[in-house]
Amino acid sequence: MFLHEEFHSRTYEERGETMDFVIPDQVSAKQTMVVERAHAASEIGSGRVDVLATPMMIALMEAAAFEAVQEYLPEGWTTVGTRVDVEHLRATALGGVVTAEAILVKREERILEFAVTASDSTGVIGQGDHQRYIINLKRFMEKLER
């Protein structure tokens, strides 16, 4: 069972939760990083090249998506990544500056869909879609402890 299927098996009211917060349409955020050796494919084990590793680019995209919506959620609520579909189009050398942007393009109750891009000084280096799910942090952690 997927994370969102488990939560949708009961209504919000049955769980004692409300969805009374508003996240604006098309809300967005950016995250920027300088590519260091610790971010290289050769360093994290995803390749032998000293360039930005795909998992690090994806992490930057996820961070942008997280930041885009977190301020609109009440205390005790957050989001978790549930799906990533991204193309890594071009390499970025060590020392390069990469900026990821996430734009909320769709919301269905707790499911958030983002368009994500990553760019460096040469242009777009990665693009795709990212899905996040709104969770109650306490309930989520309690389920892990069972």
N, C-alpha and C positions, 0 to 999 in steps of 0.2 A: 504494500500500500504506500502510495506517495504521501509526502508530508501534507500537501494541501487536501488530499482525499480524506485523510484521517480527521482533519479539522472540519471538513464539510459534512461529515457523517452526522453531526448534531447541529442544531441551530445555535446562533450566538446567544439567544435568550436561555436555552437549555444549559449553556456553559456559564451563564452569568456574565456575559461580556457584551459590550456595546461597540458599535462601529460609528461613533459620533464624531470622528475627526475627519477633516477635509484636507485632501492633498490636491493642490492646484493642477489642472491640466498642463501638460508640457513643462512641468517643473524640471529644472536641470541643475547639474553641478559639474565642476571640473576638478581634476586632481592632476598635479604635475610632479614629476620626479626627474632627477638627473641619473642617468644609467651608470651605475657603479659595478665593479667586478662582482659584487654579491648578487646582482640582478642578471648576470650573464648565464647563457645556456650552459656553458662549460662549468660554471660554478655550482649550479643547482641540479645538474645531472640530466638535463633535457637535450643535450647536444654537446658538441666539442668546440663550438664557436664562441668567441668573446664578443657577443652581441646580446641585446636585450632578449631574454628568454620569453617565449610565448606565454608560459604561466604567469610571469611577472607582468606582462602587458594586460592579461586578463584580470589579475588582481587589482591593477590600477583602475581598470574599467569598473570592476565591482565596487571599489572604494568610492568612485564617483557616483554610482547609482545609490549606494547606501547613504551618502551625504545629501543627495538630492531630496530625499524624503524624510530623513530622520527627524528633522526639526518640526515636522508636522504631526508626529506621533506623540501620544501622551506618555507620561512617565511610565516606565515598565514595559513599553512596547518597542519593538525594533523590527528589522527585516533580516531574512537569511536568503542567500542565493540558492536557487533551485534548478536553474538551467542556464547554460551558456552556449551560444552558437556564434562563433567568431572566426573570421579569417585574419591571419597574420600576413599582410601583403608585402611588407618590406622590412629589412633589418635596420636596427639603430645601433651604432657603435657605442662603445664605452665613452662616457663624457657627454653624450647627446642628451637633450632635454625632450621628454615625452609628456604630452598632455592628453589625458583621457577625458572625454565628455560623455555623460549619460543624460538622456532626455526621456522622461516618462511619456510613453506614447499610448498606453492603454492601462485601465484598471478595471478589474472585475472583483469586487469585494476585497479580498486580501491578496489577490494575485496582481502583481505589478509587472508590466512589460516595458523595457527600456530599449531604445536604439542607442548603441554605444559606438564610439569612434576613438581612435588613438592617433595622434599626429606628432611628428617631429619637424625639424626645420625643412625637410624635403616634402612634407605634405602628409596625407593620410597613410598610416602604416598598418592600421587594423580597423576592422569594422564588423558589426554584427548586432545580435540581439541578446539581451540578458533578462532573465526573469527572477524576481525576488518575491518572497512571501512574507506578509506581515504576521508577526507572532507576539504573543504575550511571553516575555522573557522568563518569568517565574514558572509558568506552566510548562514551557518548553524544557527548562532545566529539570523540573520535577520528573518529567517523563523519561529523561535520560538516566535518572537515578534509580528507576524501577528495575 
